[in-house]
Amino acid sequence: MLIKSVQMSIGVLTDPAATFDRLKTEKHSAIVPFALVFASIVAVLLYYFANVDFAWLKSTMLDQMAVASEIGEDELAVIDENMTASSVLWSTMAAMLIGILLLNAILAWYLYITAKWIAKDAYGYRDWFAFSWWFSMPVVASSMLSTLPVLFSKDGRIALEGLSVTSLNGLIFGVDATNAWFDLANSMDLFSLWSLTLIAIGLKSWLGINLKQAAMIAVAPSAVIFGGWALAIISFN
């Protein structure tokens, strides 16, 4: 069963249509993709912090805080004193793992409600939460790719955002870290588009709807989030 689940996890990336058809009938456990996603995030962060020039990273982060939040020198001194490699590692790891867990939980709820409304399907919330880990498999590929900047770095001076080698900010926009649009631009990623594609393919298979309708359901949350985020930036800057 474990070997089959690993094969299915790889199949989601290489032949998603056939794999989601199998998942629809065979009901494989999502523990394997869940474990692979979590393990890949942990592995890339451990590798990054083992090789990064932390003194440089710390200085860069403090400079960004000073510019973005207008923090006073006394507050910066306290943060500087308490900021260690291990504290930044564990806080970053916790934020990323909790973040993807909450995101998938919310997406699963959205898919559960939408599927009930559109297709009157018989899938429960647990089915859709499991579904969310299958379409999250691009995170594993993304994490593997994120090790390359660290591997080829000569001085270890790579910012955390530098690990997102396929972000649209790095590939297209080139927004500076102090810019109000930076977080939004850096959040848009080619691997996120891959996950959205997998959601659409999976919905087409599981709900028996056409690909256009499935794509609209898949893209809607991202459109709302990024659209609202953009409006907020425009309104407050």
N, C-alpha and C positions, 0 to 999 in steps of 0.2 A: 504493500500500500504506500509506503514511504517513497519507494522508487517511482511509482506511478505519479504520485503527487509532485515530485521533482520534475518528472517529464512533462507534466501538465503545466507547471510553472514556466518551464522553458517554452512549451508550446504556445502559451499565451503571447509570447513575444515573436515567435517565428511563424505560427499559423493560427492566429487568433480566432478566425471564424470556425474552424474545425474544433478547436479546443473548447470554445464556449458551447458549441453543440454537445460535446461530450460532457462538460460540466452540468449542462441542463439535465441530462439523463442519468449520469453516474454519481452525481452529488459528492465529489471529492472534498475532503476537509481542506479548509483554507489555512490550516496551521503552518504548512510549509511556506506558502508565499508570505504570510505574516512574519514568520521567523526570518526569511531571507531579506525582507525589506528592513526589518529592525537591525539585523546583523550587519547589513551593508552600510547603514548609517553609522552604527557604532564603529565599525572597522575603519571607515574613511576618516572619521573624526580622531580616532586614536592614532592613525598614521599621520594625519596632519599635525596634531599637537606634539607628536614625537619628533617632528622634523622642522617645524616652523621656528624662525628666530623670534622667540616670545618677547624679548625686550623691544624689538622693533614693532611687533604686533600690538603690544601694550601701549606704546607711545602713539601709534596710529589711532587706536581706539579712543584714547584719552583726547587726542586732538579733535577727532570727530565729535565726541561728546561735547567738548567745549564750544565748537562751532554750532552744532545742531541744537543744543539745549541751553546754551549760554550759562553753563555751570560755573560757579565762582571758583577761585583758586583754592579756597579752603576745602570745598566739597571735592574738588579734583584730587587734592592731596590725600583725602580719606579713601577715595576710590582707588587711587594709585597704591596706597599702602596695603589694601585688602585684595587687590587683583593679582591672583597667582595663576600659573598655567593650569593647575588642577581645578581651580574654581571656575575659570572660563570654560575649560573642557566640559565639566559636569553640567554647568548651567546651559551651555550650548546644546549638549547632548539631550538633556531633559526637555529643553524647549522644542527641539526637532522631533523627538519621539512622541511627546505629548501632543504636539501640533498635528502630526500626521494621524495619530489615533483619533483626535477630536474631529479632524477634517473628514476622515473616512466614516466616522459615526454619523456626522451630519449629512454627508452625501448619501449614506445608506438610508437614512430617514427620508431624504428627498426622493430617492429612487423608489422606495417603498410606497410613499404617498402617491407619487406620479403614476406608478405602475397600476395601483389600485384604481385610480381615476380613469386612466386611458384604456388599459387592457383588461381590467377586472381580473388580474392574475391571482394565482393562489400562493405566491411566494410570500413568506413572512419577513419580518425585519432582519432576523438572523441570517436568512439567505442573502439578503442584499448587503449586509455587513460583510459576509464572507466574499461576496462578489467584489466588494471594494478592494480586497487585498489581491485579487487576481489582476485587476486593472492597474494596481499600484506597482506591478513588477518592473516597469521602466525605471523606477527609483533604484533598483539594483544595478541596472546598466549605467544609469547616471552616476551612481556612487563609484563604480569602477573607473569611469572616465575622469571623475574628479581627482583621482590620485595622480593623474599625469602631470598637472602643474607642479605638484610637490616633488614628484620623481625627477623632473627635469630642471628643477630650481637649483641654482648654484649657491645661493646665499640664504635660502629659507624665508625670504621676504615675500610672502604671499598672504594677502588678506583673505578672510573667510569667504568673501564674495567672489574671490578669484577662483574658488573651487567650482563655481557654476560656469563651466566652460561653454555651455550651450545656452546660456541666458540670452535673451534678445538684447539686453542692455550691452553685454559684451560684444555681441555679434553685429548689432545694428546701431543702437542709440548712443552708447558711449557716455551716459550720464554720470557725472561725478558723484562721489559718495556723500558730499555735503548738499547736493541738490535735493529739493523736496520730492522730485520725481524718481529718485534713485531706487527706493524700495519697491515701488510699483514696477519700474522697468526691469529690475533684477529678478522680480518674481515671475515674469513671463519667460518661459523656457521651452525649448524644443521637446524635451522629454515630457513636459506637461501636456503639450499638444498630442504626443504619442498616447498618453493615458486617456485623454479625451476621445481619441480615435478608438481605443480599446473599449471604452464605455459604450460608444455608439454601436460597435460591432456586437458587443455582448447583449445590449438591449434588443438589437435586431433579432438575435438568436433566441433569447429567453422569452421575449414578448411577442414575437412573430409580426413585428411591425416593419415598415419599410425603412431603408437606411436614412432617408432624409428626415423622417420624423424622429428616429433614434438619435441622429446628430443634433437636432434641435434640443432634445431633452438633455443630452450630454453637455452641450455648450451653455445652456441657459444659466446655471449657477455662476460660472466663470464670467459670463457677460455682465451679470448683475453685480458681482463683487468688484470686478475691475472697473466697471462703469461708475459705480458708487465711489470707489476709491479715487478715481480721476476727478470726479465732481468735488469731492472733499478737498483735494489738493488745490483745485482751482478756486474754491470758495475761501480757503483759509490762507492762501498765499498771494 
